[in-house]
Amino acid sequence: MIMSERHISRLEDKIGYVFSDKELALRSITHSSYGSGRRSIVNYERLEFLGDRVLGLLTAERLYKTMNKDEGEMAVRLNSLVRKETCAIVSKRLDIGSVMLISPALDKQGGRGNVSILGDICESIIAAIYLDGGLTATREFYEREWSNLFVSQNCSIKDPKTTLQERAATTNKELPKYTLLKRTGPDHKPLFEIEVHVLGQGTAVGNGRSKKEAELAAAINLLSNWKS
């Protein structure tokens, strides 16, 4: 089995959907850096654009059906469900980063754990399912992966750092500790690597183009490995 076929097969296993159009599936996990940025290689950016809108539609539809609230409250809830950090949490849970096609340089810089990239690729996969299988197939994927995010209907989803802080405070009364491990890259395009530690839960590392992005990535990584 050639590399592209392996990636597609692994993607299908992770998301629970088998594509008829395998090229579309491959495009949905191909980052612009892959192939050293050659323009001949089609990446997921156009799919990401469409997926963002499809995600918004599905979320608005479910909120309309399940929330007996006014437009303003539903808008706040929708924004929390479709933002990059939420999409990144879904990608992290499905381990999508392991099947992405990215450049070796971006891989070394922690691209597979980058919050922004994980959020974008989640949207591109949603678009790919929509184009390949229609709205019904997309809704099935959405319900499967977003259903647990609708547990609390009366409050918006907190960002990963807030969630980690609240869990840590409840578990051991101590706050997470973030430590900058290293800063690399030129001044105009830095890369930060940050470690977060929670007593009793160990540590996790995140990378990002800003300290905030790296901290979010670290928080997502530790939450995904949280011990009950």
N, C-alpha and C positions, 0 to 999 in steps of 0.2 A: 504494500500500500504506500503510495507516494505521500509526501509530507502534507500537501493540501488536503488530501482525502482523510488523513489521520486527524487533522485539525477540525474538519467539518464533522467527522464522526464523533469526536469528543465534545464538540459544541452541542450537537444534537442530543447526546446523552445527558449533558448538564441541564439543558433547557426543556427537555421533554418534548421536543418537536422535531420531526424529520422533514427536511426541505425537499421539494421537487426540483427547485432551481439551486443546484449546488454552488454555482458561481455567485449567486446572490448571498448565500450563506457565508462563503469565503470573504466576500467584500465586506460583510457586516463586522468582521473581526480584524480587518486590515487597517492598521494605523498609517497615517501619512508618512511616517518615518521609514516604513518598511521598504526595502529595496533602495536604501540610501536616498529616499525622497524622489525617485524617478517618476516623472509625470505619467508614464505609460502604465503604471500600477494604480488601479482604481482603489481608493480607500473608502472608509465608511462615512465621510463627512456629509455627503448629500443624504445618506440614510439617517444620520443623526438628526438632521433638520426635520425630516418627515416624522421620525419616531417621537420627537418632542411633542408634536401636535397630536399624534395618535394617543400618546400617553395622557395628554391633557384632556382629550375627549373621553377616554375610558374612565379617568378619575372623576371628571365632572358628572358623567353618567351615573357612576356608583354613588357619589355624594348626593345627587338629586334623589336617588331611590332610597337611600338609607338615612339621610339626615333631615330632620324636620326643623331646619334652621333658615334664617334669612340669607340673602345673597352675600352679604358681607362676611358672615361667619363661614359660609361654604367656601368663599374665595381664600380666606386665611388657611383653611384646612387643605384646599387644593394646592396652594403654593408649597405647603410643607411636604406634600406627597409626591410632587413632581420635580423638586429641586435636585441638583446634581448629587448632593450628599446622600439623599434617599436612594437615587438610582445606583450610586456607588455601593451602598449597603447591599442592594440586591445582587449586583455583580460580584461582590466579595463573597456573599453567601453561596453563590453558584460556582465560585472559583473561575470566573470568566477570564481573569487575568492570565491564567496558565495557558489558554488557547489563543491569545491574541498574537497577531503577526506584527511585530515591531522590530525596529533596528537593534542590532547588538549594542549600540551606544546607549539608546534609550533604556534598553533592558538593564544594563549595568547601572544606570542612574535611578533604578527603581520604578520604571514606567509601568510595570505590571501591577503596582500597588498605588499608583497615582490616582487620587480622588477624582480629579477632573476627567482623566482618561476613562476610568471605570464608569463614571456617570455617562459620558458620551457614548461609550460602546453599548451600554445597556439600552440607550435610546435607539441606536442603530439596529440592534437585534430586534427590538420591537417593530421597527419599520420593515425589516426583512421578513419577519413572520407575517406582517400585514400584507405585504406585496405578494408573498408566496401562497398564503393560506386564507387571506381575507380577514375580516373583522372578527368572525367567530373564533378562529384559531388564536388570534391575538388576545381576545378577551379571555380565553381559557388560560393562556400563559399569564396574563395580568392578574386574574383572580387567584391563581396559584401562588404567585410571588408577592402580591401586594395585600392579600387578605389579612395577614397577621398585622399589617400596619393600620388596619381599620378597627382594631380591638377597642381602642379608646376613641369614641366618636365625639367627645366633648372638648378635646384639646388637640392642638397641632402637634405633629411629631417634632421632638426636640432634635437638635443637631447632635452628632455622635459624641462630641466632647461633653456636652451637658448630660447626656445619658450616662456616659462613663462616670462622670463626677457624682451623679445621684446614686448610681449603683455602688460605687466605692464608699460613699458616705453611709449608705444603708448597711453595707456589709461589715465595714471595719472602722467607720468614723474617721477615716483619713482620706484626703484628697489625692487624686492622681498626680504624679510628679513627672513633668516633662523635662527632658534633658537634650540639649543640642549636641549631637555626636560629631557632626562635621558639616562644613559648608564648602561646596566646590563650585567650579564653573566661573566664568567671567562676571564682573560686576553687573553687567547689563542683563545677564541671564543666569542667576545663581541657582544652585540646587541645595536644598537643606535636607539633612537626615536627622530625625528626632526620635528619641526613645521615650516611651511612656511606661511608668511603673505603678502598679497598684498592689498594695500589700495583700498577699494571699492569692493573687492572680498572675503574678509574674510580670513580664515585660513584653512589649511589642515595638516594632520600629516602623516608621513611615517616612516617605520621601515626598517632596513637593517643591514647587518653584517659589514658595514663600513659607515662612515659619508656620503661618496659620494652616496652609494646605498640608504641610508635613505633619502637624499635630492632629489634624482631622484624619489623615491616613493612619497614623499610629493608633488613634482611638478606635477607628473602625476595625483595625487588625486585632486589637485586644478584645473588643466586644465580640468579634466572631469566634474567639477562643475562650470566652468567659466560662468559667466552671460553675455549674449550678450549685 
